[in-house]
Amino acid sequence: MTPNNKRNIRLFLLGALLGLAAFLCLYGVSALDVTNDTFLRGGYIEQDVQQHYAGWLFYRQSPISLPLCETDHLNWPDGTSIAFTDSIPLFAAFFRLLSPLLSETFQYFGLYTALCFALQGGFAALLVGLFTRSDLAALLGAVPFVFSPILLERAFRHTSLAAHFLILAALYYYVSGMRQNRFAFKGLFAVNALAIAIHPYFVPMTYAITFALVAGYSWRNRRLLRPAAFLAANLAATACVCWLFGVFSSTGSGAGGAGNEYGYFSMNLNALWNPTSRGVVWSLFLPVQNQTGGNYDGFNYLGLGVLLGAAVVAVWGLWVLRARLLTLARRHGWLLFVCACLTAFAVSHVVTANGATLFRIPLPQALVELATTLRSSGRLFWPVYYLIMLAAVAGLMRLCGALRFKHAGVAALACLCVVQLVDLSPALAQKAASLREYSPIETDLVTGTTPALSTTTDFFETVSGRYDTLIALDPLTQTGMELALYAADEGMNSTDTSVVARYDEAAAEARRTGFINEVLSGEMRSDCLYVTERPETFLQLADAATEQGAWCGALYAREGESKSEPALYVIAPGLDGYSHELAVTYSEDFPLRIADYSDDYWFDGVLSLNLADIGREADENKVVLFYDTPLARCRLTPGAAILCAGQRYPILDVDDSDEGWLMVTLDTADARPLAGKDLVIQ
């Protein structure tokens, strides 16, 4: 073993220990307990971790098959790959093979994140070590990478996206390749092939760096065949891994679940110095600045230490090394090219700065739809982000080396690390406290104060073991994650798509329509529990379902001391009855609600806006909107009255000229107090 190889092994191990120490300082050991899933069930930071965990639970109950990571329990009956639940396919497949040996409760997300931190430290030390002979300087230079804000922002939130070590590894092989005038590395080949088995967003990042290395080699050496063969073989291997882990699954090939189009989750032009992400303030010194839309997902704050270091290096480079900059630019031209492409894609065609949209570049819709496959475009800046960090660290060492002061480089890096960590201290403290203090919350979808369903509620405990499938009659936007965990715990199938990032929307809508038609035609499935968050869907089916012997009702959630809101509407075939203080059984007295609808003329279901434009000023605040359902048609008739909060609102007219809606004119000067209330019809 050569001295250089020995040093690389030593640096990697020391860096890995640094990364693991950072993980333990921030998160403690609770997440490493594979039987501790409370932070996952409760939705640590936000609901995404529930999605990741639910995908694993459904897959664990599925038979092993090829491709791996596919389950028919979720998105039933078509099934899906848990690559589309961000459940880290590489880890899910490995632990699925070991499932018979694992504990009943088993989560690998803590182990995965700890491994990401260790590999982040290892590859950061290797990368910085290419620019210094001092092991201490290499480890100090690795500190900003280990405590990278964009890494910490994703850890345990978008868990699979914590694998930033893939980017650092690709950069390490790039620098090594440029120095050795070579392009083929087994490690780089493996990084590109395995990235897809962790998260697809890493693939364009690592391949962009690989392309820069391969193209640069071809350009300098005037050779094309071998570099092209290496790149083609790597792409073929990636495609094979993609198939093996179910990323090519046909059930995930549609646009469903894509949400906002490309351009919404873009990177704001202030991202490098704007210390705010979703719910976290990242700087002790710099003020939070405005952003727009989904810019929070384009979070790329560098930290004050790195910003100052990069500024010093930039000034030094422009002032002292002007003659060498052009040479460096030519040598690394392909890297600069891919960085420009990644930055442009991250900023997107919707260019934002602070709280304003500066301009929108018109793009063909077909191109927008293609780019929407990577709709969170701000993430694509990460390779550029780490190059800036590397430039700050390596540039400071070169600057101090030019000053010829012994240990000046180590001192400069130590100062950078201190400023960086002090600046990030508010976020670090929040991260350190949040997971350590996390405890299971007693939640109840019917009576609880939170919307989470991390344990069986009174109603779901009542029907436990009774049904084989949970049928979502509409996409579950509020309770989908919790109900997915419930269904997985019960060994049920689930038709809901809210847990799946990509699915065939047309097929999903056809299934939902089919389930609705089955109920309406008297062919309701006795082994299925039907749920919806939409009152119009529930009221459309409730009469037919009741006639078939189902219990139908609304489950309410209490908000605060007294206010209760319907959280879920349920159709339970064969259930004789259910009684609870916050459950309302469907009957002819079932309360109605004004439709929660707003546009240019309606606000919360009340006709009240811009009425001069349509010549209806006289109807201001007197007309309310209901969904056209059998119960509403039966009860909302002229001569009847709506009762609310002790006040009576006589019905003067009912207009059903707009399909799907009932516009009810009331004898009142102001119907706005009816919005969002349970209404009794007399």
C-alpha positions as CSV (number, residue, x, y, z in Angstrom):
1,M,0.0,0.0,0.0
2,T,1.5,3.3,-1.0
3,P,1.8,6.2,1.4
4,N,-0.8,8.2,-0.5
5,N,-3.3,5.3,-0.2
6,K,-2.6,5.0,3.6
7,R,-3.2,8.8,3.9
8,N,-6.5,8.5,2.0
9,I,-7.7,5.7,4.3
10,R,-6.6,7.6,7.4
11,L,-8.3,10.8,6.2
12,F,-11.5,9.0,5.2
13,L,-11.8,7.3,8.6
14,L,-11.0,10.5,10.5
15,G,-13.5,12.4,8.4
16,A,-16.1,9.7,8.9
17,L,-15.6,9.9,12.7
18,L,-16.0,13.7,12.5
19,G,-19.3,13.2,10.6
20,L,-20.6,10.6,13.0
21,A,-19.7,12.9,15.9
22,A,-21.6,15.7,14.3
23,F,-24.6,13.5,13.9
24,L,-24.5,12.4,17.6
25,C,-24.0,16.0,18.8
26,L,-27.1,17.1,16.8
27,Y,-29.5,14.2,17.1
28,G,-28.2,12.0,19.9
29,V,-28.7,8.2,19.8
30,S,-32.5,7.9,19.9
31,A,-32.9,7.8,16.1
32,L,-30.3,4.9,16.0
33,D,-32.7,2.7,18.0
34,V,-34.3,0.7,15.2
35,T,-37.4,0.1,17.3
36,N,-38.0,3.8,17.9
37,D,-40.3,5.1,15.2
38,T,-42.1,7.9,17.2
39,F,-40.3,10.7,15.3
40,L,-41.4,9.1,12.0
41,R,-45.0,8.5,13.0
42,G,-45.4,11.9,14.4
43,G,-44.0,13.7,11.3
44,Y,-40.7,15.1,12.6
45,I,-40.5,18.7,11.1
46,E,-43.3,17.9,8.6
47,Q,-45.2,15.0,7.2
48,D,-42.7,13.8,4.6
49,V,-41.1,11.3,7.1
50,Q,-44.5,9.7,7.5
51,Q,-44.5,9.1,3.8
52,H,-41.1,7.5,3.9
53,Y,-41.9,5.3,6.8
54,A,-45.3,4.2,5.4
55,G,-43.7,3.2,2.1
56,W,-41.3,0.9,4.1
57,L,-44.1,-0.6,6.2
58,F,-46.2,-1.5,3.1
59,Y,-43.2,-2.9,1.3
60,R,-42.2,-5.0,4.3
61,Q,-45.5,-6.8,4.1
62,S,-45.1,-7.5,0.3
63,P,-43.6,-10.6,-1.2
64,I,-40.0,-10.3,-2.6
65,S,-40.0,-10.0,-6.4
66,L,-38.1,-8.5,-9.2
67,P,-37.9,-5.6,-9.7
68,L,-37.3,-4.9,-6.0
69,C,-39.2,-2.4,-3.9
70,E,-42.6,-2.9,-5.5
71,T,-45.8,-3.3,-3.4
72,D,-49.4,-3.8,-4.4
73,H,-50.6,-2.8,-0.9
74,L,-50.2,0.8,-1.7
75,N,-51.9,2.5,-4.6
76,W,-54.0,-0.7,-4.7
77,P,-54.8,-2.6,-6.8
78,D,-52.2,-1.3,-9.3
79,G,-49.4,-1.1,-6.7
80,T,-46.3,1.1,-6.9
81,S,-42.6,1.2,-6.2
82,I,-41.5,2.7,-2.9
83,A,-39.0,4.6,-4.9
84,F,-42.0,7.0,-5.3
85,T,-42.5,7.2,-1.5
86,D,-38.8,8.3,-1.0
87,S,-38.2,5.3,1.3
88,I,-34.6,4.9,0.2
89,P,-34.9,1.9,-2.1
90,L,-31.4,0.6,-1.5
91,F,-32.0,0.3,2.2
92,A,-35.6,-0.8,1.9
93,A,-34.6,-3.7,-0.4
94,F,-31.7,-4.8,1.9
95,F,-33.7,-4.8,5.0
96,R,-36.7,-6.4,3.3
97,L,-34.4,-9.4,2.6
98,L,-33.6,-9.5,6.3
99,S,-37.2,-8.9,7.4
100,P,-37.7,-12.3,9.1
101,L,-34.7,-11.5,11.3
102,L,-35.8,-8.0,12.3
103,S,-37.9,-6.8,15.2
104,E,-41.6,-6.2,14.7
105,T,-41.0,-2.5,14.8
106,F,-38.0,-1.6,12.7
107,Q,-36.9,1.6,11.1
108,Y,-33.6,2.2,9.2
109,F,-33.9,6.0,8.7
110,G,-31.7,6.8,11.7
111,L,-29.0,4.4,10.6
112,Y,-29.2,5.8,7.1
113,T,-28.8,9.4,8.2
114,A,-25.9,8.6,10.5
115,L,-24.2,6.8,7.6
116,C,-24.8,9.9,5.4
117,F,-23.1,12.1,7.9
118,A,-20.2,9.7,8.3
119,L,-19.7,9.4,4.5
120,Q,-20.1,13.2,4.2
121,G,-17.2,13.7,6.6
122,G,-15.1,11.0,4.9
123,F,-15.4,12.3,1.4
124,A,-15.1,15.9,2.6
125,A,-11.8,15.1,4.3
126,L,-10.6,13.3,1.1
127,L,-11.7,16.2,-1.1
128,V,-10.0,18.9,1.1
129,G,-7.0,16.7,1.6
130,L,-6.3,17.0,-2.1
131,F,-5.4,20.7,-1.4
132,T,-3.2,20.3,1.7
133,R,-0.6,17.9,3.1
134,S,-1.8,18.6,6.7
135,D,-4.3,16.1,8.1
136,L,-5.5,18.7,10.6
137,A,-6.2,21.2,7.9
138,A,-8.1,18.6,5.9
139,L,-10.3,17.8,8.9
140,L,-10.8,21.5,9.7
141,G,-11.8,22.0,6.1
142,A,-14.2,19.2,6.3
143,V,-16.2,20.8,9.2
144,P,-18.2,23.2,7.0
145,F,-19.2,20.3,4.8
146,V,-20.3,18.1,7.7
147,F,-22.3,21.0,9.2
148,S,-23.6,22.0,5.7
149,P,-26.9,23.9,6.1
150,I,-28.4,22.2,3.0
151,L,-27.5,18.8,4.5
152,L,-28.9,19.6,7.9
153,E,-32.0,21.0,6.3
154,R,-32.8,17.7,4.6
155,A,-31.8,15.3,7.3
156,F,-34.9,13.6,8.8
157,R,-37.1,15.8,6.7
158,H,-36.5,14.7,3.2
159,T,-34.5,11.8,4.6
160,S,-33.2,10.2,1.3
161,L,-31.9,13.6,0.2
162,A,-29.3,13.6,3.0
163,A,-26.9,11.6,0.8
164,H,-24.8,14.7,-0.1
165,F,-21.7,12.5,0.1
166,L,-22.5,11.4,-3.4
167,I,-21.8,14.9,-4.7
168,L,-18.6,15.2,-2.6
169,A,-17.5,11.8,-3.9
170,A,-18.1,12.9,-7.5
171,L,-16.1,16.1,-6.9
172,Y,-13.3,14.1,-5.3
173,Y,-13.0,12.0,-8.4
174,Y,-13.2,15.0,-10.6
175,V,-10.3,16.8,-8.9
176,S,-8.3,13.5,-8.8
177,G,-9.0,12.9,-12.5
178,M,-8.0,16.3,-13.6
179,R,-4.7,16.0,-11.7
180,Q,-4.0,12.5,-13.0
181,N,-5.4,13.2,-16.5
182,R,-7.7,10.2,-16.3
183,F,-11.5,9.9,-16.4
184,A,-12.3,6.3,-15.4
185,F,-12.7,5.5,-11.7
186,K,-14.5,2.5,-10.3
187,G,-15.7,4.6,-7.4
188,L,-17.2,7.3,-9.7
189,F,-18.9,4.5,-11.7
190,A,-20.4,3.2,-8.5
191,V,-21.5,6.6,-7.3
192,N,-23.4,7.3,-10.5
193,A,-25.0,3.8,-10.6
194,L,-26.1,3.8,-6.9
195,A,-27.4,7.4,-6.8
196,I,-30.7,6.3,-8.4
197,A,-31.2,3.7,-5.7
198,I,-31.1,6.4,-3.1
199,H,-32.9,9.4,-4.8
200,P,-33.3,10.3,-8.4
201,Y,-32.4,14.0,-7.8
202,F,-28.8,13.0,-7.2
203,V,-28.4,11.4,-10.7
204,P,-28.2,14.7,-12.7
205,M,-25.9,16.2,-10.1
206,T,-23.3,13.4,-10.1
207,Y,-23.6,12.8,-13.8
208,A,-23.0,16.6,-14.4
209,I,-19.7,16.4,-12.6
210,T,-18.8,13.1,-14.4
211,F,-19.7,14.7,-17.8
212,A,-17.4,17.6,-17.0
213,L,-14.5,15.2,-16.2
214,V,-15.1,13.0,-19.3
215,A,-15.6,15.9,-21.7
216,G,-12.6,17.7,-20.3
217,Y,-10.4,14.6,-20.8
218,S,-11.7,14.1,-24.3
219,W,-11.1,17.8,-25.2
220,R,-7.6,17.9,-23.8
221,N,-6.5,14.6,-25.2
222,R,-8.5,14.6,-28.4
223,R,-9.9,11.2,-27.6
224,L,-13.5,10.3,-27.8
225,L,-14.1,6.5,-28.0
226,R,-13.0,5.4,-24.5
227,P,-14.5,8.3,-22.6
228,A,-17.8,7.9,-24.5
229,A,-17.7,4.1,-23.8
230,F,-17.1,4.8,-20.1
231,L,-20.0,7.2,-20.0
232,A,-22.3,4.9,-22.0
233,A,-21.5,1.9,-19.7
234,N,-22.1,4.0,-16.6
235,L,-25.5,5.1,-18.0
236,A,-26.4,1.5,-18.8
237,A,-25.4,0.4,-15.3
238,T,-27.5,3.2,-13.9
239,A,-30.5,2.1,-16.0
240,C,-30.1,-1.5,-14.8
241,V,-30.1,-0.3,-11.1
242,C,-33.0,1.9,-12.0
243,W,-35.0,-1.1,-13.2
244,L,-33.8,-3.3,-10.3
245,F,-35.1,-0.9,-7.7
246,G,-38.4,-0.3,-9.4
247,V,-37.8,3.3,-10.5
248,F,-39.0,2.3,-14.0
249,S,-42.3,1.1,-12.5
250,S,-45.2,1.8,-14.9
251,T,-47.4,2.7,-12.0
252,G,-45.2,5.7,-11.2
253,S,-44.7,6.9,-14.7
254,G,-47.6,9.4,-14.7
255,A,-47.7,13.0,-13.7
256,G,-49.9,12.5,-10.7
257,G,-48.5,13.8,-7.5
258,A,-46.2,16.2,-9.3
259,G,-48.0,19.2,-7.8
260,N,-46.6,22.6,-8.8
261,E,-44.9,22.9,-12.1
262,Y,-41.2,23.6,-12.7
263,G,-40.4,27.1,-11.6
264,Y,-42.4,27.1,-8.4
265,F,-39.7,25.3,-6.2
266,S,-36.9,27.4,-7.7
267,M,-33.9,29.0,-6.2
268,N,-34.2,32.6,-5.2
269,L,-31.3,34.9,-6.3
270,N,-30.7,35.7,-2.6
271,A,-30.5,32.0,-1.6
272,L,-26.8,32.0,-0.9
273,W,-27.1,34.6,1.9
274,N,-30.7,34.2,2.9
275,P,-30.7,32.2,6.2
276,T,-34.2,30.9,6.1
277,S,-35.8,27.6,5.2
278,R,-39.1,26.0,6.2
279,G,-39.5,26.9,9.8
280,V,-35.8,27.3,10.6
281,V,-33.6,30.5,11.0
282,W,-30.0,29.6,10.1
283,S,-28.0,32.7,11.0
284,L,-27.2,34.4,14.3
285,F,-26.0,37.5,12.4
286,L,-27.6,37.8,8.9
287,P,-31.2,39.0,8.6
288,V,-33.9,36.8,7.1
289,Q,-34.9,38.1,3.7
290,N,-38.1,37.6,1.7
291,Q,-38.7,34.9,-0.8
292,T,-41.7,33.8,-3.0
293,G,-43.7,30.7,-3.6
294,G,-41.8,27.5,-3.1
295,N,-38.3,29.2,-2.8
296,Y,-38.0,27.6,0.6
297,D,-37.2,24.3,-1.1
298,G,-34.4,26.1,-3.1
299,F,-32.7,26.8,0.3
300,N,-28.9,27.2,-0.3
301,Y,-27.6,29.3,2.5
302,L,-23.8,29.0,2.7
303,G,-23.2,30.3,6.2
304,L,-21.4,33.4,7.3
305,G,-18.0,31.7,7.6
306,V,-18.1,30.3,4.1
307,L,-19.5,33.6,2.7
308,L,-16.6,35.6,4.2
309,G,-14.0,33.0,3.2
310,A,-15.4,32.9,-0.4
311,A,-15.4,36.8,-0.5
312,V,-11.7,36.9,0.7
313,V,-10.7,34.3,-1.8
314,A,-12.6,36.1,-4.6
315,V,-10.9,39.4,-3.9
316,W,-7.5,37.8,-3.6
317,G,-8.0,35.9,-6.9
318,L,-9.2,39.0,-8.8
319,W,-6.5,41.2,-7.4
320,V,-3.4,38.9,-7.2
321,L,-4.1,35.9,-9.5
322,R,-5.8,37.7,-12.4
323,A,-3.4,36.1,-14.9
324,R,-4.0,32.6,-13.7
325,L,-7.8,32.9,-13.6
326,L,-8.2,32.6,-17.4
327,T,-5.9,29.5,-17.4
328,L,-8.0,28.0,-14.6
329,A,-11.2,28.8,-16.5
330,R,-9.9,27.1,-19.6
331,R,-8.7,24.1,-17.7
332,H,-12.0,23.6,-16.0
333,G,-14.2,25.0,-18.7
334,W,-16.5,22.0,-18.9
335,L,-17.0,22.1,-15.1
336,L,-17.9,25.8,-15.4
337,F,-20.3,24.9,-18.2
338,V,-22.2,22.3,-16.2
339,C,-22.2,24.6,-13.2
340,A,-23.8,27.3,-15.4
341,C,-26.4,24.8,-16.6
342,L,-27.2,23.5,-13.1
343,T,-27.5,27.1,-11.8
344,A,-29.8,28.1,-14.7
345,F,-32.0,25.1,-14.1
346,A,-32.1,25.8,-10.3
347,V,-33.1,29.4,-10.8
348,S,-35.6,28.3,-13.5
349,H,-37.5,30.3,-16.1
350,V,-39.3,32.0,-13.2
351,V,-36.6,34.3,-11.9
352,T,-37.2,35.6,-8.3
353,A,-35.2,37.9,-6.1
354,N,-36.2,38.6,-2.5
355,G,-40.0,38.8,-2.5
356,A,-40.5,39.6,-6.2
357,T,-40.7,37.7,-9.4
358,L,-38.3,39.7,-11.7
359,F,-39.4,38.0,-15.0
360,R,-40.7,34.8,-16.5
361,I,-39.0,33.3,-19.6
362,P,-41.6,31.8,-21.9
363,L,-40.9,28.1,-22.5
364,P,-42.9,25.6,-24.5
365,Q,-45.3,23.7,-22.3
366,A,-43.8,20.4,-23.4
367,L,-40.4,21.6,-22.1
368,V,-42.0,22.7,-18.8
369,E,-43.7,19.3,-18.4
370,L,-40.3,17.6,-19.0
371,A,-38.6,19.8,-16.4
372,T,-41.4,19.2,-13.9
373,T,-40.0,15.7,-13.5
374,L,-37.4,17.5,-11.4
375,R,-39.8,20.2,-10.3
376,S,-37.8,21.1,-7.1
377,S,-35.2,22.7,-9.3
378,G,-33.5,24.6,-6.5
379,R,-31.8,21.3,-5.4
380,L,-29.9,21.1,-8.6
381,F,-27.6,23.9,-7.3
382,W,-26.0,21.6,-4.7
383,P,-22.9,20.7,-6.7
384,V,-22.3,24.4,-7.3
385,Y,-22.9,25.1,-3.6
386,Y,-20.2,22.6,-2.6
387,L,-17.8,23.9,-5.2
388,I,-18.2,27.4,-3.7
389,M,-17.6,25.9,-0.2
390,L,-14.5,24.0,-1.5
391,A,-13.2,27.2,-3.2
392,A,-13.5,29.1,0.1
393,V,-11.7,26.4,2.1
394,A,-9.0,25.5,-0.5
395,G,-8.6,29.2,-1.5
396,L,-7.9,30.2,2.1
397,M,-5.2,27.5,2.4
398,R,-3.6,28.6,-0.8
399,L,-3.7,32.3,0.2
400,C,-2.2,31.6,3.6
401,G,0.4,29.4,1.9
402,A,1.4,32.3,-0.3
403,L,1.8,34.5,2.8
404,R,4.4,32.0,4.1
405,F,3.2,32.0,7.7
406,K,3.6,28.7,9.4
407,H,0.3,27.2,10.4
408,A,-1.5,30.2,8.9
409,G,-3.7,27.9,6.8
410,V,-4.8,25.9,9.9
411,A,-5.5,29.1,11.8
412,A,-7.5,30.6,8.9
413,L,-9.6,27.4,8.6
414,A,-10.1,27.3,12.4
415,C,-11.5,30.9,12.2
416,L,-13.7,30.0,9.3
417,C,-15.1,27.1,11.2
418,V,-15.7,29.1,14.4
419,V,-17.5,31.9,12.5
420,Q,-19.5,29.3,10.5
421,L,-20.7,27.3,13.6
422,V,-21.4,30.4,15.7
423,D,-23.5,31.8,12.8
424,L,-25.4,28.6,12.4
425,S,-25.9,28.1,16.1
426,P,-29.6,29.0,16.2
427,A,-30.4,26.2,13.7
428,L,-27.9,23.8,15.3
429,A,-29.6,24.3,18.7
430,Q,-33.0,23.8,17.2
431,K,-31.9,20.6,15.4
432,A,-30.2,19.3,18.6
433,A,-33.3,19.9,20.7
434,S,-36.0,18.9,18.2
435,L,-35.3,15.2,17.7
436,R,-33.9,14.5,21.2
437,E,-37.0,15.9,22.9
438,Y,-39.4,14.2,20.5
439,S,-41.9,12.0,22.2
440,P,-45.0,10.2,20.9
441,I,-48.0,12.4,21.1
442,E,-51.3,11.0,22.1
443,T,-53.3,11.8,19.1
444,D,-56.8,11.0,18.1
445,L,-58.4,11.8,14.7
446,V,-61.8,12.1,16.4
447,T,-61.0,13.8,19.7
448,G,-57.4,14.8,19.5
449,T,-56.0,18.3,19.3
450,T,-53.7,17.4,16.3
451,P,-54.6,16.0,12.9
452,A,-52.1,13.2,13.2
453,L,-53.2,9.5,13.4
454,S,-50.1,8.0,14.8
455,T,-52.0,5.5,17.0
456,T,-55.4,3.9,16.5
457,T,-58.2,6.3,17.4
458,D,-61.5,5.3,19.0
459,F,-63.2,4.8,15.7
460,F,-60.4,3.0,14.0
461,E,-59.9,0.8,17.0
462,T,-63.5,-0.1,16.8
463,V,-63.2,-1.3,13.2
464,S,-59.7,-2.8,13.6
465,G,-59.4,-6.1,11.8
466,R,-62.7,-5.7,10.1
467,Y,-61.6,-4.5,6.6
468,D,-59.0,-5.5,4.1
469,T,-58.7,-2.3,2.1
470,L,-58.9,1.4,2.8
471,I,-60.6,3.1,-0.1
472,A,-60.0,6.8,-0.5
473,L,-62.8,8.2,-2.6
474,D,-60.8,11.4,-3.1
475,P,-57.1,12.3,-2.6
476,L,-56.6,12.7,1.2
477,T,-54.7,16.0,1.5
478,Q,-54.9,16.3,5.3
479,T,-55.1,12.8,6.7
480,G,-53.5,10.8,4.0
481,M,-50.1,10.2,5.7
482,E,-51.7,9.2,9.0
483,L,-54.2,6.9,7.4
484,A,-51.5,5.3,5.4
485,L,-49.6,4.4,8.6
486,Y,-52.9,3.1,10.1
487,A,-53.6,0.9,7.0
488,A,-50.0,-0.4,7.0
489,D,-50.3,-1.3,10.8
490,E,-53.5,-3.1,10.1
491,G,-52.1,-5.0,7.2
492,M,-54.7,-3.3,4.9
493,N,-54.4,-2.3,1.3
494,S,-54.7,1.4,0.6
495,T,-56.0,3.1,-2.6
496,D,-54.9,6.6,-1.5
497,T,-52.2,8.3,-3.7
498,S,-51.2,11.0,-1.2
499,V,-48.3,9.0,-0.1
500,V,-47.0,8.4,-3.6
501,A,-44.9,11.1,-5.3
502,R,-45.6,9.9,-8.8
503,Y,-48.5,7.9,-10.1
504,D,-50.9,7.6,-13.1
505,E,-53.4,10.3,-12.4
506,A,-55.9,9.1,-15.0
507,A,-55.8,5.5,-13.7
508,A,-56.2,6.8,-10.1
509,E,-59.2,9.0,-11.0
510,A,-60.8,6.1,-13.0
511,R,-60.5,3.9,-9.9
512,R,-62.1,6.5,-7.6
513,T,-64.9,6.9,-10.1
514,G,-65.3,3.1,-10.2
515,F,-65.6,2.9,-6.4
516,I,-68.2,5.7,-6.3
517,N,-70.3,4.0,-9.0
518,E,-70.1,0.7,-7.2
519,V,-71.7,2.3,-4.1
520,L,-74.3,4.1,-6.1
521,S,-75.3,0.9,-8.0
522,G,-75.7,-1.1,-4.8
523,E,-72.5,-3.1,-5.2
524,M,-70.5,-1.7,-2.2
525,R,-67.6,-3.9,-1.1
526,S,-68.2,-5.3,2.3
527,D,-64.4,-5.8,3.0
528,C,-63.5,-2.1,2.3
529,L,-63.6,1.0,4.5
530,Y,-64.5,4.1,2.4
531,V,-63.1,7.5,3.5
532,T,-63.1,11.0,2.1
533,E,-62.3,14.5,3.3
534,R,-64.9,16.1,0.9
535,P,-68.4,16.5,2.2
536,E,-69.8,16.6,-1.4
537,T,-68.5,13.1,-2.1
538,F,-69.8,11.7,1.2
539,L,-73.3,13.2,0.8
540,Q,-73.5,11.9,-2.8
541,L,-73.0,8.4,-1.5
542,A,-74.4,8.4,2.0
543,D,-78.0,7.5,1.1
544,A,-77.1,4.6,-1.1
545,A,-74.5,3.3,1.4
546,T,-77.0,3.5,4.3
547,E,-79.5,1.5,2.3
548,Q,-76.8,-1.2,1.9
549,G,-76.2,-1.4,5.7
550,A,-73.2,0.8,6.1
551,W,-72.6,3.2,9.0
552,C,-72.0,6.6,7.5
553,G,-70.8,9.6,9.4
554,A,-68.4,12.4,10.0
555,L,-65.5,12.2,12.4
556,Y,-64.6,15.6,13.9
557,A,-61.4,16.9,15.3
558,R,-61.4,19.4,18.1
559,E,-59.5,22.6,17.6
560,G,-58.8,24.4,20.9
561,E,-61.2,24.2,23.7
562,S,-64.5,24.2,21.9
563,K,-64.2,24.5,18.1
564,S,-64.6,21.3,16.2
565,E,-64.1,20.7,12.5
566,P,-64.9,17.6,10.4
567,A,-61.7,15.8,9.7
568,L,-62.9,12.8,7.8
569,Y,-66.1,11.3,6.4
570,V,-66.5,7.5,6.7
571,I,-68.6,4.8,5.1
572,A,-68.2,1.6,7.0
573,P,-70.0,-1.4,5.5
574,G,-71.6,-3.8,7.9
575,L,-70.9,-1.6,11.0
576,D,-74.1,-1.7,13.1
577,G,-73.5,1.7,14.6
578,Y,-70.9,4.0,16.1
579,S,-71.4,6.6,18.8
580,H,-69.0,9.3,20.0
581,E,-69.4,12.9,21.2
582,L,-67.5,14.1,18.2
583,A,-68.9,11.7,15.6
584,V,-72.0,12.7,13.7
585,T,-74.0,9.8,12.2
586,Y,-75.6,10.4,8.8
587,S,-79.4,10.9,8.9
588,E,-82.0,13.3,7.5
589,D,-80.8,15.8,10.2
590,F,-77.2,15.6,9.2
591,P,-75.8,19.1,9.3
592,L,-74.9,20.8,6.0
593,R,-72.1,23.3,5.3
594,I,-71.7,26.0,2.8
595,A,-69.2,25.0,0.2
596,D,-65.7,26.2,0.9
597,Y,-65.4,27.9,-2.5
598,S,-63.8,31.2,-3.5
599,D,-63.1,32.9,-6.8
600,D,-63.6,36.3,-8.3
601,Y,-67.2,36.6,-7.0
602,W,-67.5,34.0,-4.1
603,F,-65.6,34.2,-0.8
604,D,-65.9,31.1,1.4
605,G,-69.1,30.2,-0.4
606,V,-70.8,33.6,-0.1
607,L,-71.5,35.7,-3.2
608,S,-69.7,38.9,-2.1
609,L,-67.0,40.1,-4.5
610,N,-66.9,42.3,-7.7
611,L,-70.7,42.0,-8.1
612,A,-70.9,45.2,-10.1
613,D,-69.0,43.3,-12.9
614,I,-72.0,40.9,-13.3
615,G,-74.8,43.3,-12.3
616,R,-75.6,41.5,-9.0
617,E,-75.0,44.2,-6.5
618,A,-78.4,43.6,-4.9
619,D,-77.3,40.0,-4.0
620,E,-74.2,40.9,-2.1
621,N,-73.8,38.6,1.0
622,K,-77.3,37.1,0.4
623,V,-76.5,34.1,-1.8
624,V,-74.7,31.1,-0.5
625,L,-73.3,28.1,-2.3
626,F,-73.9,24.4,-1.5
627,Y,-72.8,21.3,-3.2
628,D,-75.6,19.7,-5.2
629,T,-76.2,16.4,-3.3
630,P,-79.4,14.4,-2.6
631,L,-79.6,15.6,1.0
632,A,-79.1,19.2,0.0
633,R,-81.7,19.1,-2.7
634,C,-84.2,17.5,-0.3
635,R,-83.8,20.0,2.5
636,L,-82.8,23.3,0.8
637,T,-86.1,24.4,-0.6
638,P,-87.9,27.7,-0.7
639,G,-89.9,28.2,2.5
640,A,-87.3,26.3,4.6
641,A,-84.8,28.1,6.8
642,I,-81.2,27.7,7.9
643,L,-80.6,27.8,11.7
644,C,-77.2,28.9,12.9
645,A,-76.1,30.3,16.3
646,G,-79.7,31.0,17.3
647,Q,-80.5,33.0,14.2
648,R,-82.9,32.0,11.5
649,Y,-82.2,32.6,7.8
650,P,-85.3,31.9,5.6
651,I,-84.6,30.5,2.1
652,L,-86.1,32.6,-0.7
653,D,-84.8,30.8,-3.8
654,V,-82.7,27.8,-4.9
655,D,-80.9,28.0,-8.2
656,D,-79.5,24.7,-9.7
657,S,-78.6,26.0,-13.1
658,D,-74.9,25.4,-12.6
659,E,-74.2,21.7,-12.6
660,G,-73.0,20.4,-9.3
661,W,-74.0,23.5,-7.3
662,L,-77.0,24.9,-5.5
663,M,-77.1,28.7,-5.2
664,V,-79.4,29.5,-2.3
665,T,-80.7,33.1,-1.8
666,L,-81.5,33.9,1.9
667,D,-83.6,36.5,3.5
668,T,-80.8,38.3,5.2
669,A,-78.5,41.3,4.9
670,D,-75.4,39.2,5.7
671,A,-74.9,35.5,5.2
672,R,-71.2,35.5,5.9
673,P,-71.5,34.2,9.5
674,L,-72.8,30.9,8.0
675,A,-69.4,30.1,6.4
676,G,-67.6,27.2,8.0
677,K,-70.5,26.3,10.4
678,D,-72.6,23.2,10.8
679,L,-76.1,24.3,9.6
680,V,-79.4,22.9,10.7
681,I,-82.2,23.1,8.1
682,Q,-85.7,23.6,9.4
